């Protein structure tokens, strides 16, 4: 059991000592239970202990009280306030101390019999010492300790009492072992269950950390997918179709600036409503300067997260770009902005041919990544696409804080 508990100190090389709360609590409760048991047996067996003093060497009586009751009672305060390692050390001392005291009984006994049914005092609670062993050692060691302790104490009882008080030794050992085994096995299962909970808890933390890292890598990959699609690929496509032009130069400069902003990671600043609207207008103007951006409502005191505005501006630009490319040759596109305190809404609408969103392949990054996915990654962000064939398309982008 000591090895089982120690194995909880690391998972995958990462220290997780703070995750062993179940093991500590169970170990603490078992330690207090054992200490209370020793206290109760100390009170109950005190008359037997006093009665045995004339039959034993004085050194043994003092040593046995220290080895058995001293270590057993110490488990209470150590288990409650001490660390698990110290608790297991004291538990091991109590378990070993019981065996040592029983083994030293033979040379300390003067050979005279004690005329009572109960025999020697420490033969009343060998199972309690085995529970202490369960706290410190593996289950097999604890069960072996129980067998040795019962065999030793009952053998002592056979010789220290008159024969009329004794029953068959083997039958007594089997019965005592079966009776005490219930409590020792319960302690073993409690400690093993606690160790399993701690190990599972630590593994869950490690899995959560791995998942968080994977999500972060995925989000970063999606961000650069959108950046590549919105700026780099669009610029290269324009260069292939139109050749050199002032518009292409402006679009190339915008693409370089977007890459630089992504590398710098600046997206956590707070911007005002005027700055937010200006950023949206600039993003749309880089795609098509002729597309009108109408401001329907504006609160000058409103502020928004820079990350949300950057995402909305890029998504709005992508929505305009999609309309110009796919809605038809004579499409009319409009952008409407509403900037209010705690909320910002952008609607991109066209009167083109429309489409069925369910028919768009998942691999098409323009809608899945650059619009929907981009807004989903923003806290408070939302994106909706409403399109009907022959009527047109409306893309709604929103943020609410």
C-alpha positions in Angstrom: 0.0 0.0 0.0 2.9 2.3 0.6 4.0 1.8 -2.9 0.5 2.3 -4.2 0.2 5.6 -2.5 3.7 6.7 -3.5 2.8 6.1 -7.1 0.4 9.0 -6.9 3.2 11.5 -6.7 3.6 11.8 -10.5 1.7 11.1 -13.6 3.6 11.4 -16.9 6.4 13.1 -15.1 4.3 15.9 -13.8 4.1 16.5 -10.1 0.5 16.0 -8.8 0.9 15.8 -5.1 -1.8 18.4 -4.7 -4.3 15.9 -6.3 -4.1 13.2 -3.5 -6.8 14.7 -1.3 -8.9 11.5 -1.2 -5.9 9.4 -0.1 -5.0 11.9 2.6 -8.5 12.1 3.9 -9.0 8.3 4.0 -5.6 7.8 5.6 -6.5 10.5 8.2 -9.8 8.9 9.1 -8.3 5.4 9.4 -5.5 6.8 11.6 -8.0 8.4 13.9 -10.1 5.2 13.9 -7.1 3.1 14.9 -6.0 5.6 17.6 -9.5 5.6 19.1 -9.5 1.8 19.0 -6.2 1.7 20.9 -7.5 4.2 23.5 -10.7 2.1 24.0 -8.7 -1.1 24.4 -6.3 0.6 26.7 -9.2 1.4 29.0 -10.8 -2.1 28.7 -7.6 -4.1 29.1 -6.1 -2.0 31.9 -7.2 -4.5 34.6 -5.7 -7.3 32.6 -2.4 -5.4 32.2 -2.2 -4.7 35.9 -3.0 -8.4 36.7 -0.2 -9.5 34.4 2.6 -7.4 36.0 3.6 -10.0 38.6 4.1 -12.6 35.9 6.3 -10.5 33.6 9.7 -8.9 33.8 9.3 -5.2 34.5 11.3 -4.2 31.4 8.8 -6.0 29.2 5.7 -4.4 30.6 7.2 -0.9 30.1 8.4 -1.8 26.6 5.2 -3.4 25.6 3.1 -0.4 26.7 5.3 1.9 24.6 5.5 -0.4 21.6 1.8 -1.1 21.5 -0.2 1.7 23.1 2.4 4.4 22.6 2.6 4.0 18.8 -1.1 3.3 18.4 -2.3 6.4 20.3 0.3 8.5 18.4 -1.5 7.7 15.2 -4.3 10.1 16.2 -2.5 13.4 16.3 0.0 12.4 13.7 -2.7 11.2 11.3 -4.8 14.4 11.8 -2.1 17.0 11.6 0.9 15.3 10.1 1.7 14.5 6.4 0.9 11.0 4.9 4.5 9.9 5.0 4.8 10.5 8.7 1.4 8.8 9.3 2.5 5.7 7.4 5.7 5.6 9.4 3.9 5.7 12.7 1.4 3.1 11.5 4.3 0.8 10.5 5.8 1.4 14.0 2.5 0.3 15.6 2.2 -2.8 13.4 5.8 -3.9 14.0 5.8 -2.9 17.6 2.9 -5.3 18.3 4.8 -8.2 16.8 8.0 -7.3 18.6 6.2 -7.1 22.0 4.5 -10.5 21.4 7.8 -12.1 20.4 9.6 -10.7 23.5 6.8 -12.0 25.8 8.3 -15.4 25.9 11.7 -14.5 27.5 10.0 -12.0 29.8 7.4 -14.5 31.2 8.2 -16.1 34.5 6.4 -19.4 33.6 3.4 -19.0 36.0 -0.1 -19.2 34.6 -2.7 -16.4 34.8 -6.0 -17.7 36.2 -8.5 -15.9 33.9 -10.4 -16.7 30.7 -9.1 -13.7 28.8 -5.4 -14.4 29.2 -2.7 -11.8 28.4 -4.0 -8.3 27.7 -2.6 -7.7 24.2 -4.3 -10.8 22.8 -7.5 -8.9 22.7 -6.8 -6.7 19.7 -4.4 -8.2 17.1 -6.7 -7.0 14.3 -6.2 -3.4 15.3 -2.5 -3.7 14.7 -3.2 -5.3 11.4 -5.3 -2.3 10.3 -2.3 -0.2 11.2 -0.2 -2.5 8.9 -2.8 -1.9 6.1 -2.0 1.8 6.4 1.7 1.3 5.9 2.2 -1.7 3.7 0.7 -3.6 0.8 -2.5 -5.6 1.4 -0.7 -8.9 1.3 1.6 -7.7 4.1 -1.3 -6.5 6.2 -3.1 -9.8 5.8 0.1 -11.7 6.6 0.6 -9.5 9.7 -2.9 -10.4 10.9 -2.2 -14.1 10.6 1.1 -13.8 12.4 -0.3 -11.6 15.2 -3.3 -13.9 15.8 -1.2 -17.0 15.8 1.3 -15.5 18.3 -1.3 -14.1 20.7 -3.5 -17.2 20.7 -0.4 -19.4 21.2 0.5 -17.3 24.2 -3.0 -17.6 25.5 -2.8 -21.4 25.3 0.2 -21.5 27.6 -0.5 -18.6 30.0 -4.0 -19.8 30.9 -5.1 -23.0 32.7 -6.0 -25.8 30.2 -9.7 -25.7 31.1 -10.0 -22.2 29.5 -8.5 -23.3 26.2 -10.2 -24.6 23.1 -8.6 -26.1 20.0 -5.8 -23.8 19.0 -6.2 -24.2 15.2 -10.0 -23.6 15.4 -9.4 -20.5 17.6 -6.9 -19.1 15.1 -9.2 -19.7 12.1 -12.2 -18.1 13.8 -10.2 -15.1 15.1 -8.6 -14.6 11.7 -12.0 -14.7 9.9 -13.5 -12.3 12.4 -10.7 -9.7 12.2 -10.4 -10.1 8.5 -13.6 -8.2 8.0 -12.2 -5.0 9.5 -8.8 -5.3 8.0 -10.2 -6.0 4.6 -12.5 -2.9 4.9 -9.4 -0.8 5.8 -7.5 -2.2 2.9 -10.3 -1.5 0.4 -10.8 2.0 1.7 -7.1 2.9 1.3 -6.9 1.2 -2.1 -10.1 3.0 -3.3 -8.7 6.3 -2.1 -5.4 5.6 -4.0 -7.4 4.7 -7.1 -9.4 8.0 -6.8 -6.2 10.0 -6.5 -4.7 8.3 -9.5 -7.8 8.8 -11.6 -8.0 12.4 -10.4 -4.4 13.0 -11.4 -4.9 11.3 -14.8 -8.0 13.5 -15.4 -6.0 16.6 -14.7 -3.3 15.4 -17.1 -5.9 14.6 -19.8 -7.6 18.0 -19.3 -4.2 19.7 -19.7 -3.5 17.8 -22.8 -7.0 18.6 -24.2 -6.5 22.2 -23.4 -3.2 22.3 -25.2 -4.8 20.5 -28.2 -7.7 23.0 -28.2 -5.2 25.9 -28.1 -3.2 24.4 -31.0 -6.4 23.9 -33.0 -7.6 27.4 -32.3 -4.3 28.8 -33.4 -4.3 26.6 -36.5 -7.9 27.8 -37.3 -6.8 31.4 -36.7 -4.0 31.1 -39.2 -6.2 29.1 -41.6 -8.6 32.1 -41.6 -5.8 34.6 -41.9 -4.4 32.6 -44.9 -7.8 32.4 -46.6 -8.9 36.0 -45.9 -5.7 37.8 -46.7 -2.9 35.8 -48.3 -4.9 33.6 -50.6 -7.2 36.4 -51.6 -4.3 38.7 -52.4 -2.6 36.0 -54.5 -5.9 35.3 -56.3 -6.4 38.9 -57.1 -2.8 39.1 -58.4 -3.4 36.1 -60.6 -6.7 37.6 -62.0 -6.1 41.3 -62.2 -2.3 41.8 -62.2 -0.6 44.8 -60.7 -2.9 47.6 -59.5 -3.2 50.1 -56.7 -6.0 48.0 -55.2 -3.7 44.9 -55.2 -1.0 46.9 -53.5 -3.4 48.0 -50.8 -4.7 44.5 -50.3 -1.1 43.2 -50.1 -0.2 45.8 -47.4 -3.4 44.8 -45.5 -2.4 41.1 -45.7 1.1 41.9 -44.4 -0.3 44.0 -41.6 -2.7 41.2 -40.6 0.1 38.7 -40.5 2.1 41.1 -38.3 -0.8 41.6 -36.0 -1.3 37.8 -35.7 2.4 37.3 -34.9 2.3 40.1 -32.3 -0.8 38.6 -30.7 -2.4 42.0 -30.0 -6.1 41.5 -29.5 -6.8 42.1 -25.9 -7.1 46.0 -25.9 -10.4 47.7 -25.3 -11.6 50.0 -28.2 -14.3 52.6 -28.4 -17.4 52.4 -30.6 -15.8 54.9 -33.1 -12.7 52.8 -33.4 -14.7 49.6 -33.7 -16.8 51.1 -36.5 -13.7 52.5 -38.2 -12.0 49.1 -38.1 -15.0 47.4 -39.7 -15.3 50.0 -42.4 -11.6 49.7 -43.1 -11.8 45.9 -43.4 -14.8 46.1 -45.7 -13.2 48.9 -47.7 -10.1 46.8 -48.4 -12.3 44.2 -50.0 -14.5 46.6 -52.0 -14.5 50.3 -51.3 -17.9 50.8 -53.0 -19.8 48.7 -50.5 -21.6 51.1 -48.1 -21.2 50.7 -44.4 -24.2 52.3 -42.6 -24.1 53.2 -38.9 -27.7 52.8 -37.7 -27.0 53.3 -34.0 -23.9 54.4 -32.0 -23.2 55.0 -28.4 -20.0 57.0 -28.1 -19.4 55.7 -24.5 -19.5 52.1 -25.6 -16.3 50.0 -25.5 -15.6 46.6 -26.8 -12.8 44.0 -26.6 -10.2 44.5 -29.3 -10.2 40.7 -30.0 -14.0 40.8 -30.7 -13.7 43.8 -33.0 -10.8 42.3 -34.9 -12.8 39.0 -35.4 -16.0 40.9 -36.4 -14.2 43.1 -38.9 -12.4 40.2 -40.5 -15.7 38.1 -40.6 -17.6 41.0 -42.1 -14.9 41.5 -44.8 -15.1 37.8 -45.6 -18.9 37.9 -45.8 -18.6 40.8 -48.3 -15.9 39.0 -50.3 -18.1 35.9 -50.5 -21.1 37.9 -51.7 -19.0 39.6 -54.4 -17.6 36.3 -55.6 -20.6 34.0 -55.4 -23.8 35.9 -55.3 -23.9 36.9 -59.0 -22.5 39.6 -61.3 -25.0 42.4 -60.4 -25.2 41.8 -56.7 -25.8 44.7 -54.3 -24.1 44.3 -51.0 -24.7 46.5 -47.9 -23.2 46.5 -44.4 -25.1 47.8 -41.4 -23.6 48.4 -37.9 -25.3 49.0 -34.6 -22.9 49.9 -31.8 -24.6 50.0 -28.3 -23.3 49.7 -24.8 -22.4 46.1 -24.2 -23.4 44.9 -27.7 -22.3 45.3 -31.3 -24.1 44.0 -34.3 -23.0 43.8 -37.9 -25.2 42.7 -40.8 -23.9 42.0 -44.2 -26.7 41.5 -46.8 -26.9 41.0 -50.5 -29.7 40.4 -53.1 -27.8 37.7 -55.0 -28.7 34.2 -56.0 -28.5 32.8 -52.5 -27.6 29.3 -51.5 -28.5 26.4 -49.2 -26.1 26.5 -46.2 -26.6 22.8 -45.7 -25.1 22.1 -49.1 -21.8 24.0 -48.4 -19.0 21.4 -48.0 -17.3 21.5 -44.5 -13.9 22.0 -46.2 -15.0 25.4 -47.4 -13.0 27.7 -45.0 -14.7 30.9 -46.1 -17.9 30.3 -44.2 -16.9 27.5 -41.7 -13.7 29.0 -40.5 -13.5 32.7 -41.5 -17.1 33.6 -40.4 -18.7 31.0 -38.1 -15.6 29.5 -36.6 -14.0 32.9 -36.1 -16.9 34.3 -34.1 -17.4 31.1 -32.1 -13.8 31.5 -30.8 -14.6 35.0 -29.4 -16.2 35.1 -25.9 -19.7 36.6 -26.4 -19.5 36.3 -30.2 -22.2 34.9 -32.5 -22.6 34.4 -36.2 -25.7 33.5 -38.2 -26.1 32.9 -41.9 -29.5 33.2 -43.4 -29.7 32.5 -47.2 -32.5 31.6 -49.5 -32.0 30.6 -53.1 -33.2 33.4 -55.5 -33.7 35.9 -52.6 -30.2 36.6 -51.2 -28.0 36.1 -48.2 -27.8 37.9 -44.8 -24.8 37.3 -42.4 -25.4 38.5 -38.9 -22.3 39.0 -36.6 -22.9 39.9 -33.0 -21.0 40.4 -29.8 -22.6 40.9 -26.3 -20.6 41.5 -23.1 
